[in-house]
Amino acid sequence: MEKWECTVCGHIYDPATGDTATAIDPQTPFDDLPDEWTCPECGAEKDTFEMI
C-alpha cells in the first residue's frame, strides 16, 4: 500500500499503521478513509494529501 503525505505539514499517512489518533485501524487504505478524515497533525482535509 502506498503512503500519502500532507502537502500542508508533511505528515505521512501509512496504511500499514493506520492512524491511532483518529481510530483508523492498521491496513486501512487511504481511499477507504472517511471523507471527513483530516490530517491528525494540522487538520488539513483529506484532499490535501498526495501519494508518495
Protein Blocks (a to p, Z undefined) as FASTA:
>chain_A
ZZdddfknopacdfklopmknopaehiafklpcfkbccfklopafklpccZZ
